[in-house]
Amino acid sequence: MNGPHDVGGMMGFGPVDPEHNEPIFHAPWEERALGMALCAGALGKWTLDESRHAREDRHPADYYSSSYYEIWIKGLERLLVRHEVVTEDELAAGRSLVEAKPPERILAAERVPRALASGGPVDREPTQPARFEVGDAVAVREMNPSTHTRLPRYARGKRGTVETVAGCHIFPDTHAHGLGEQPHWLYTVEFSGTELWGADADPTLSVTIDAWEPYLVAASTAQADAVVSS
C-alpha cells in the first residue's frame, strides 16, 4: 500500500531532529492510549498486521496532521467497530449504549509483564527450501499493491545483496486481510545508498531491509526481463 506512512528516503519533510532526553510519553493520555491498544489487542479479535494496516490506511491529510498516538487511537477505533466490540454511535457518545458481550479473553494487570516479554512469535516451520542464500544478488519487484505490504517504496525495483536468511515468517501482506498466515522465507537485504538514491547519495551509506521472498527475484532474472522488455 502506497500510504502516507511510507516516507522513507523521501525529500521535503525536513531534517530528522531527535529530541534530547525525550520522555517515553509526552502526556498522560499517550500512556493510556498505548495501554488501551495493548489490552484491546489481547482480546484476540485481530492480528498485529491488521492493526498496523488500520493505523497506516489513512488519508494523507489525516495522517500527517495526527500525532503518533493519535494515529494509534484512530486505528484502534476502526478495529473496535470492525470487529463489533463497539459501535460508531458508542464512539460518538463516549460510552456504552447497549450491554456488551463478555470478552473471551482479558489481559489482567498481573499478566501484562509476562505478555509483553513473550510477545507474539511469527516464525514458522518452513515447508520448502529458501530460494536465496547469503551473498546472492537480488532485485526487488516493482509493485504497487493497494493492500497492505511491508515492502518500503524506496526499495522497489532496486538491486541488493542477501545479508541474512532470517527463517520463515508469517506473511503480513495476507495476514493483515484475514487471508491466512501463508509463511514465507524472510531475508535481510543490503543496498548501497547510491543504488537507492542515485549518484548524489552518500557513497559510504548502506541500508538494510527485511524482505519476504515474494518481494524478490534473482538479479539475473531481473536483468533478463529488462533486456526482453527493451
HUGI-V28879 format. One record per backbone hydrogen bond with DSSP energy under -1.0 kcal/mol. CO is the residue of the C=O (numbers start at 1). NH is the residue of the N-H. Records with the same first field share a line. If there is no record, write none. Layout:
# HUGI-V28879
CO->NH / NH
This chain:
# HUGI-V28879
1->3
3->6
5->7
7->10
19->22
27->30
28->32
29->33
30->34
31->35
32->36
33->37
34->38
35->39
36->40
37->41
38->42
40->43
41->44
47->51
48->52
49->53
50->54
51->55
52->56
53->57
56->58
59->63
60->64
63->66
67->71
68->72
69->73
70->74
71->75
72->76
73->77
74->78
75->79
76->80
77->81
78->82
79->83
80->85 / 86
81->84
87->91
88->92
89->93
90->94 / 95
106->108
108->111
109->112
111->115
112->116
113->117
114->118
115->119
122->170
133->136
136->162
137->219
138->160
139->217
152->155
153->156
155->158
158->140
160->138
161->190
162->135
164->188
167->186
168->124
169->184
171->174 / 175
172->176
174->177 / 179
175->178
181->171
184->169
185->213
186->166
187->211
188->163 / 164
189->209
190->161
191->207
192->196
193->197
194->198
198->201
202->205
205->193
207->191
209->189
211->187
212->215
213->216
215->141
217->139
218->222
219->223
220->224
221->225
222->226
223->227
224->228
225->229
226->230
